[in-house]
Amino acid sequence: MQTRLRGLMKSALVFLLVITVQAVVLAQGRGRGAGGGPPAGVGQPSGTGVDRGMGTSSDRSNGRADSGRDTASERSNGRSDTGLDRARLQRENSQQADDELRNHPNLATNLHTTANALRSAYHAALANNPRLTFGQFVAATRLGANLGPTHPTITTNAILAGLASGNSIGRTLQNLGLSKGEAKAAQKRAEREIKEARRS
């Protein structure tokens, strides 16, 4: 009788052990299925530069990232969007300057400077005015060199400041003391010198 009872108890213990192991395995399987990796198409980088990752952040957060960005834009009265636009424009203009210097390797030398010095000065100017094109910067540099000795108020920095405020080069030169005719003549001279420097 005791032997039979012991046998029944052993069988019950084995049965309980098997049920416990199966329950643990099932629970682990559910965990992997629910969160064992990103859904298809999610997790791949989206965009480059200042936009990198913005496309997938929405999927990963079930739309909360989009809401967060919208809220940031609203709370800052659009300043966060403006910052992204400035950074993008600055990057594009900087790339165009690199292309220009690569395509015209003698441009800087013929303007009595070096490519690195011209590039560095342009990058510094872009920080104040991301809309500034490389062509405008080179023209301002030439005009400052040509006019500075006879017109001390007309410097490259003064011309760049005028462009940053939204004025054209001609209007800026007039604001700095030249007549309309003098401004036109100075611009034509600078354009001719720049064209010759590119051609060489």
Rosetta silent file (secondary structure, phi, psi, omega in degrees, C-alpha in Angstrom):
SEQUENCE: MQTRLRGLMKSALVFLLVITVQAVVLAQGRGRGAGGGPPAGVGQPSGTGVDRGMGTSSDRSNGRADSGRDTASERSNGRSDTGLDRARLQRENSQQADDELRNHPNLATNLHTTANALRSAYHAALANNPRLTFGQFVAATRLGANLGPTHPTITTNAILAGLASGNSIGRTLQNLGLSKGEAKAAQKRAEREIKEARRS
SCORE:     score description
SCORE:     0.000 S_00000001
   1 L     0.000  -44.591  179.738    0.000    0.000    0.000 S_00000001
   2 H   -67.465  -38.152  179.151    2.799    2.410    0.908 S_00000001
   3 H   -62.196  -40.070  179.953    4.740    1.453   -2.210 S_00000001
   4 H   -66.171  -41.817 -179.844    1.684    2.232   -4.334 S_00000001
   5 H   -62.891  -42.445  178.654    1.199    5.586   -2.608 S_00000001
   6 H   -62.762  -40.300  179.672    4.820    6.528   -3.205 S_00000001
   7 H   -62.005  -43.201  178.635    4.467    5.659   -6.899 S_00000001
   8 H   -63.360  -40.383  179.950    1.384    7.858   -7.230 S_00000001
   9 H   -65.258  -41.064  178.536    3.166   10.787   -5.562 S_00000001
  10 H   -62.808  -42.996  179.627    6.158   10.446   -7.890 S_00000001
  11 H   -62.346  -41.148  179.820    3.873   10.425  -10.934 S_00000001
  12 H   -63.910  -40.979  179.447    2.060   13.536   -9.665 S_00000001
  13 H   -64.238  -43.048  178.532    5.368   15.352   -9.130 S_00000001
  14 H   -61.779  -43.590  179.920    6.593   14.455  -12.642 S_00000001
  15 H   -60.207  -45.866  178.685    3.279   15.634  -14.101 S_00000001
  16 H   -62.145  -39.804 -179.616    3.515   18.983  -12.245 S_00000001
  17 H   -63.592  -43.320  179.650    7.114   19.444  -13.406 S_00000001
  18 H   -62.567  -43.738  179.727    6.174   18.862  -17.062 S_00000001
  19 H   -62.807  -41.642 -179.706    3.293   21.391  -16.830 S_00000001
  20 H   -63.142  -45.479  179.988    5.591   23.996  -15.228 S_00000001
  21 H   -61.408  -43.640  179.865    8.259   23.604  -17.953 S_00000001
  22 H   -63.213  -39.457  179.745    5.649   23.940  -20.727 S_00000001
  23 H   -63.127  -41.530  179.417    4.212   27.089  -19.137 S_00000001
  24 H   -63.979  -44.350 -179.616    7.684   28.695  -19.007 S_00000001
  25 H   -62.584  -43.085  178.213    8.397   27.804  -22.669 S_00000001
  26 H   -61.976  -42.195 -179.860    5.055   29.244  -23.794 S_00000001
  27 H   -63.005  -40.680  178.360    5.643   32.480  -21.896 S_00000001
  28 H   -66.272  -39.034  178.742    9.057   32.939  -23.527 S_00000001
  29 H   -61.784  -41.863  178.371    7.603   32.276  -26.963 S_00000001
  30 H   -64.136  -40.006 -179.100    4.972   34.983  -26.463 S_00000001
  31 H   -61.785  -40.997  179.565    7.646   37.463  -25.326 S_00000001
  32 H   -68.473  -37.932 -178.903    9.684   36.912  -28.469 S_00000001
  33 H   -66.408  -37.333 -175.241    6.659   37.248  -30.701 S_00000001
  34 H   -78.348  -38.377 -174.245    5.547   40.524  -29.117 S_00000001
  35 H  -137.906   27.832 -173.841    8.848   42.359  -28.939 S_00000001
  36 L   -84.263   18.821  177.392   11.499   40.215  -30.570 S_00000001
  37 L   150.110  162.479 -177.654   12.474   42.739  -33.207 S_00000001
  38 L   -72.398  150.285  176.881   11.175   45.604  -35.296 S_00000001
  39 L   -62.431  163.387 -178.915    8.426   45.002  -37.845 S_00000001
  40 L   -58.430  134.608  177.752    9.384   44.634  -41.497 S_00000001
  41 L    88.494   -9.766 -179.553   10.559   47.915  -43.000 S_00000001
  42 L  -102.053  143.998  176.680   11.191   49.582  -39.616 S_00000001
  43 L   104.302   -6.470  176.690   14.662   50.315  -38.323 S_00000001
  44 L   -86.361  137.344 -178.487   16.269   51.331  -41.602 S_00000001
  45 L   -59.223  142.144  178.355   17.888   54.802  -41.535 S_00000001
  46 L  -123.115  125.673  176.873   15.860   57.475  -43.272 S_00000001
  47 L    80.613  172.264  177.542   17.394   60.611  -44.720 S_00000001
  48 L  -135.736  170.331  177.531   20.860   62.081  -44.239 S_00000001
  49 H    60.650 -131.986 -175.120   22.415   65.063  -42.508 S_00000001
  50 H   -71.003  -16.310 -177.648   19.996   67.014  -40.337 S_00000001
  51 H   -97.281   -1.676 -173.051   17.016   64.809  -41.404 S_00000001
  52 L   -59.298  130.461  175.287   18.585   61.412  -40.592 S_00000001
  53 L    84.909   -7.721 -175.851   16.294   59.073  -38.613 S_00000001
  54 H   -70.371  -30.177 -179.360   13.275   61.376  -38.667 S_00000001
  55 H   -69.059  -40.257 -176.548   11.297   59.021  -40.936 S_00000001
  56 H   -84.788  -20.266 -178.322   11.605   55.962  -38.718 S_00000001
  57 H   -62.602  -30.540  178.758   11.207   57.757  -35.392 S_00000001
  58 H   -67.190  -44.858  179.796    7.494   58.140  -36.145 S_00000001
  59 H   -63.753  -43.903 -175.714    7.045   54.386  -36.743 S_00000001
  60 H   -66.610  -27.578 -176.408    9.029   53.406  -33.675 S_00000001
  61 L  -106.252   14.325 -178.542    7.047   55.692  -31.402 S_00000001
  62 L    54.980   40.833  176.495    3.600   54.994  -32.924 S_00000001
  63 L    89.249   -7.596 -177.500    3.362   58.615  -34.127 S_00000001
  64 H   -66.785  -30.614 -179.788    4.523   60.221  -30.870 S_00000001
  65 H   -65.427  -42.727  178.135    7.682   61.576  -32.577 S_00000001
  66 H   -60.329  -44.377  179.721    5.598   63.441  -35.175 S_00000001
  67 H   -61.882  -40.916  179.759    3.455   64.869  -32.405 S_00000001
  68 H   -64.033  -41.997  179.238    6.566   65.875  -30.470 S_00000001
  69 H   -66.201  -41.772  177.798    8.077   67.641  -33.475 S_00000001
  70 H   -60.815  -43.463 -179.746    4.802   69.437  -34.199 S_00000001
  71 H   -63.198  -42.080  179.339    4.588   70.528  -30.568 S_00000001
  72 H   -61.470  -40.882  179.622    8.201   71.761  -30.607 S_00000001
  73 H   -64.653  -43.235 -179.158    7.482   73.759  -33.742 S_00000001
  74 H   -66.661  -44.214 -177.275    4.320   75.288  -32.247 S_00000001
  75 H   -66.281  -29.033 -178.343    5.915   76.120  -28.895 S_00000001
  76 L   -96.864   10.680 -177.037    8.882   77.787  -30.590 S_00000001
  77 L    53.951   39.274  176.739    6.667   79.661  -33.084 S_00000001
  78 L    86.427    1.237 -176.816    8.377   77.784  -35.929 S_00000001
  79 H   -64.913  -32.822 -179.995   11.943   78.417  -34.720 S_00000001
  80 H   -66.987  -39.055  176.493   12.774   74.684  -34.708 S_00000001
  81 H   -65.399  -41.873  179.662   11.695   74.413  -38.375 S_00000001
  82 H   -61.072  -39.592  178.731   13.686   77.554  -39.215 S_00000001
  83 H   -62.294  -41.730  177.951   16.775   76.044  -37.589 S_00000001
  84 H   -65.404  -41.660  179.121   16.493   72.917  -39.741 S_00000001
  85 H   -63.436  -42.109  178.743   16.004   75.022  -42.884 S_00000001
  86 H   -61.468  -44.586 -179.144   19.043   77.161  -42.017 S_00000001
  87 H   -64.497  -40.472 -179.745   21.215   74.097  -41.460 S_00000001
  88 H   -66.115  -45.018 -179.572   20.050   72.507  -44.725 S_00000001
  89 H   -64.581  -40.899  178.951   20.634   75.700  -46.740 S_00000001
  90 H   -61.853  -42.453 -179.864   24.041   76.213  -45.135 S_00000001
  91 H   -65.416  -41.845 -178.878   25.050   72.649  -46.032 S_00000001
  92 H   -65.649  -44.266  179.381   23.877   73.026  -49.647 S_00000001
  93 H   -65.460  -37.275  178.131   25.710   76.343  -50.166 S_00000001
  94 H   -63.580  -40.307  178.583   28.849   74.921  -48.576 S_00000001
  95 H   -64.979  -39.608  178.125   28.726   71.962  -50.980 S_00000001
  96 H   -63.480  -37.767  177.933   28.347   74.319  -53.955 S_00000001
  97 H   -64.047  -42.829  178.266   31.423   76.252  -52.804 S_00000001
  98 H   -61.105  -41.935  179.071   33.439   73.016  -52.633 S_00000001
  99 H   -63.192  -43.357 -179.037   32.276   72.115  -56.161 S_00000001
 100 H   -61.730  -44.782 -179.655   33.206   75.577  -57.461 S_00000001
 101 H   -68.923  -31.369  178.110   36.705   75.414  -55.971 S_00000001
 102 H   -72.004  -40.826 -178.322   37.176   71.880  -57.307 S_00000001
 103 H   -75.160  -24.927  179.571   36.035   72.837  -60.831 S_00000001
 104 L  -127.217   74.816 -173.331   38.150   76.028  -60.853 S_00000001
 105 L   -61.589  -21.997 -178.842   41.349   75.114  -58.955 S_00000001
 106 L   -95.330    0.174 -177.010   43.093   78.390  -59.881 S_00000001
 107 H   -56.659  -51.304 -177.264   40.228   80.666  -58.802 S_00000001
 108 H   -63.416  -44.669 -179.028   41.599   81.333  -55.315 S_00000001
 109 H   -60.433  -42.530 -179.095   45.187   81.811  -56.505 S_00000001
 110 H   -71.668  -14.704  174.969   44.126   84.298  -59.177 S_00000001
 111 L  -100.667   14.404  174.848   42.232   86.245  -56.526 S_00000001
 112 L    64.548   42.645  174.814   45.435   86.404  -54.419 S_00000001
 113 L  -150.451 -171.665  177.602   44.355   83.930  -51.739 S_00000001
 114 L  -115.551  159.600  179.592   44.250   80.164  -51.172 S_00000001
 115 H   -60.476  -42.147 -179.040   41.380   77.707  -51.604 S_00000001
 116 H   -64.958  -40.751  179.854   41.469   76.831  -47.893 S_00000001
 117 H   -66.169  -41.671  179.558   41.410   80.488  -46.825 S_00000001
 118 H   -64.889  -43.745  179.942   38.531   81.249  -49.209 S_00000001
 119 H   -63.926  -45.801 -178.682   36.591   78.185  -48.044 S_00000001
 120 H   -63.098  -43.261  179.862   37.124   78.927  -44.343 S_00000001
 121 H   -64.942  -37.849  179.129   36.101   82.576  -44.721 S_00000001
 122 H   -66.771  -42.758  178.225   32.976   81.548  -46.653 S_00000001
 123 H   -60.569  -39.139  177.951   31.972   79.000  -43.990 S_00000001
 124 H   -65.115  -39.552  179.322   32.319   81.697  -41.322 S_00000001
 125 H   -68.507  -34.315  179.192   30.130   84.052  -43.369 S_00000001
 126 H   -63.083  -30.199  179.710   27.517   81.294  -43.848 S_00000001
 127 H   -62.180  -32.738  178.401   27.074   81.066  -40.077 S_00000001
 128 H   -87.579  -29.462 -176.300   25.697   84.640  -40.146 S_00000001
 129 L  -144.824   87.777 -177.680   23.851   84.369  -43.455 S_00000001
 130 L   -62.028  -18.976 -179.964   22.986   80.833  -44.667 S_00000001
 131 L   -79.596  -11.933 -176.323   21.412   82.332  -47.836 S_00000001
 132 L   -64.308  121.715  176.936   24.773   83.770  -48.947 S_00000001
 133 L   -83.200  161.071  179.527   25.899   82.131  -52.186 S_00000001
 134 H   -65.268  -36.401  178.083   29.547   81.472  -52.922 S_00000001
 135 H   -61.449  -42.335  177.225   29.339   83.817  -55.937 S_00000001
 136 H   -63.328  -40.455 -178.733   28.105   86.667  -53.720 S_00000001
 137 H   -64.751  -45.184  179.960   30.872   85.980  -51.210 S_00000001
 138 H   -62.812  -40.643  178.529   33.603   86.015  -53.867 S_00000001
 139 H   -63.285  -43.284  179.142   32.174   89.270  -55.303 S_00000001
 140 H   -62.379  -38.661  178.901   32.103   90.865  -51.847 S_00000001
 141 H   -63.410  -44.736 -179.332   35.723   89.791  -51.293 S_00000001
 142 H   -66.590  -44.510 -179.472   36.820   91.291  -54.618 S_00000001
 143 H   -62.583  -40.547  178.141   34.892   94.529  -54.091 S_00000001
 144 H   -61.788  -41.076 -179.964   36.352   94.943  -50.613 S_00000001
 145 H   -69.096  -38.941 -177.082   39.879   94.505  -51.990 S_00000001
 146 H   -74.474  -41.156 -171.962   39.285   96.886  -54.906 S_00000001
 147 H   -95.173  -23.307 -175.862   37.406   99.658  -53.077 S_00000001
 148 L   -53.021  -45.249 -177.378   38.842   99.469  -49.560 S_00000001
 149 L   -60.795  -33.274 -178.447   42.008  101.496  -50.238 S_00000001
 150 L  -102.056  -16.760  179.318   40.041  104.523  -51.534 S_00000001
 151 L  -132.287   86.059 -172.767   36.806  103.986  -49.555 S_00000001
 152 L   -56.701  -23.839 -179.043   37.720  102.837  -46.020 S_00000001
 153 L   -80.516  -14.776 -178.323   34.076  102.143  -45.081 S_00000001
 154 L   -94.803   93.798  178.003   33.676   99.655  -47.942 S_00000001
 155 L  -115.332  166.546  177.226   35.102   96.426  -46.612 S_00000001
 156 H   -58.474  -43.659 -178.744   34.237   92.808  -47.355 S_00000001
 157 H   -64.322  -36.771  179.417   32.553   92.517  -43.938 S_00000001
 158 H   -66.763  -38.824  178.810   30.492   95.657  -44.531 S_00000001
 159 H   -67.706  -42.284  178.560   29.280   94.293  -47.877 S_00000001
 160 H   -62.709  -36.816  178.242   28.460   90.911  -46.304 S_00000001
 161 H   -64.803  -39.189  177.363   26.491   92.674  -43.573 S_00000001
 162 H   -64.186  -40.664  178.030   24.462   94.486  -46.232 S_00000001
 163 H   -65.931  -39.065  179.850   23.700   91.204  -47.997 S_00000001
 164 H   -64.495  -28.899 -179.621   22.700   89.585  -44.685 S_00000001
 165 L   -82.982   -2.624  175.591   20.191   92.396  -44.107 S_00000001
 166 L   104.234    0.484  179.345   18.512   91.594  -47.436 S_00000001
 167 L   -85.014  156.321  173.770   20.064   94.249  -49.685 S_00000001
 168 L   -77.600  170.976  177.646   21.645   93.583  -53.065 S_00000001
 169 H   -64.095  -43.546 -179.984   25.351   94.231  -53.627 S_00000001
 170 H   -60.660  -45.471  179.163   24.565   97.380  -55.636 S_00000001
 171 H   -64.214  -38.890  179.176   22.251   98.771  -52.956 S_00000001
 172 H   -63.147  -43.689  179.486   24.820   97.937  -50.273 S_00000001
 173 H   -62.710  -37.740  177.913   27.576   99.799  -52.132 S_00000001
 174 H   -68.606  -38.827  177.525   25.326  102.844  -52.439 S_00000001
 175 H   -63.594  -26.347 -179.143   24.485  102.657  -48.730 S_00000001
 176 L   -90.274    4.002  172.130   28.226  102.650  -48.061 S_00000001
 177 L   120.432   -6.428  179.418   28.774  105.885  -50.001 S_00000001
 178 L   -86.193  154.063  172.558   29.055  105.142  -53.719 S_00000001
 179 L   -77.525  169.141 -179.780   26.841  106.696  -56.337 S_00000001
 180 H   -60.345  -43.581  179.737   24.671  104.410  -58.467 S_00000001
 181 H   -64.222  -42.469  179.203   27.090  104.746  -61.407 S_00000001
 182 H   -63.921  -40.012  179.673   30.151  104.055  -59.213 S_00000001
 183 H   -63.135  -43.222  179.718   28.473  101.000  -57.733 S_00000001
 184 H   -63.535  -44.671 -179.259   27.701   99.610  -61.199 S_00000001
 185 H   -62.566  -42.024  179.945   31.257  100.239  -62.421 S_00000001
 186 H   -64.512  -40.286  179.163   32.735   98.569  -59.324 S_00000001
 187 H   -65.655  -42.685  179.408   30.489   95.520  -59.783 S_00000001
 188 H   -61.443  -41.939  178.740   31.419   95.199  -63.475 S_00000001
 189 H   -62.154  -46.347 -179.576   35.113   95.330  -62.626 S_00000001
 190 H   -63.114  -42.645  179.392   34.748   92.663  -59.919 S_00000001
 191 H   -61.535  -41.649  179.476   32.664   90.416  -62.223 S_00000001
 192 H   -63.342  -43.947 -179.670   35.306   90.728  -64.970 S_00000001
 193 H   -64.975  -40.526 -179.717   38.129   89.825  -62.577 S_00000001
 194 H   -67.100  -40.510  179.558   36.218   86.833  -61.193 S_00000001
 195 H   -63.686  -41.684  178.567   35.379   85.595  -64.696 S_00000001
 196 H   -66.070  -37.663  179.438   39.036   85.829  -65.722 S_00000001
 197 H   -66.054  -37.374  177.785   40.094   84.007  -62.546 S_00000001
 198 H   -68.554  -36.219 -175.551   37.672   81.163  -63.313 S_00000001
 199 H   -71.048  -31.734 -173.194   38.880   80.943  -66.883 S_00000001
 200 L   -65.759    0.000    0.000   42.595   80.660  -66.029 S_00000001
